[in-house]
């Protein structure tokens, strides 16, 4: 099963439907038990939807990826 750090590292792959079936299962199992990661994934998806709804970002995928990268550190949950 994934750790919180794994969820953070693979969030973009989940959103892009690029996870392997095994990774997807492990991530979903982790989300069943970790409220903080569920919250992180929900916020990540909301951010992606907001960014993709902006016309000026729809034409520049690199800019969108850079903005997501810059703000993703706000949602990192550290394993204790």
Secondary structure as GFF3:
##gff-version 3
##sequence-region A 1 80
A	DSSP	alpha_helix	4	15	.	.	.	ID=ss1
A	DSSP	alpha_helix	21	33	.	.	.	ID=ss2
A	DSSP	alpha_helix	35	53	.	.	.	ID=ss3
A	DSSP	alpha_helix	55	58	.	.	.	ID=ss4
A	DSSP	alpha_helix	61	72	.	.	.	ID=ss5
A	DSSP	three_ten_helix	73	75	.	.	.	ID=ss6
###
